[in-house]
Amino acid sequence: MSTRAWPSTWPTISTPSTLTHRLSRRYLGPDGPRYAEHTIQRPRVLVRLEPVSWATWTGREWHPRYG
């Protein structure tokens, strides 16, 4: 586990290059790693969002909160 000033702590997953190729394949398909290799020098930031609450609506119109 790495400890730095911001964000407080996070696990080391893999090298940026490996992670970039893995995510590019996941979201761009088989040609994703080729795109990743072409853009590997561009800065990247991995962000993880953790929702505090979750609201769903299965009605046909807008939820009353937004109406």
Buried (B, 14 or more C-beta within 10 A) or exposed (E): EEEEEEEEEEEEEEEEEEBBBBBBBEEEEEEBBEBBEEEBEEEEEEEEEEEEEEEEEEEEEEEEEEE
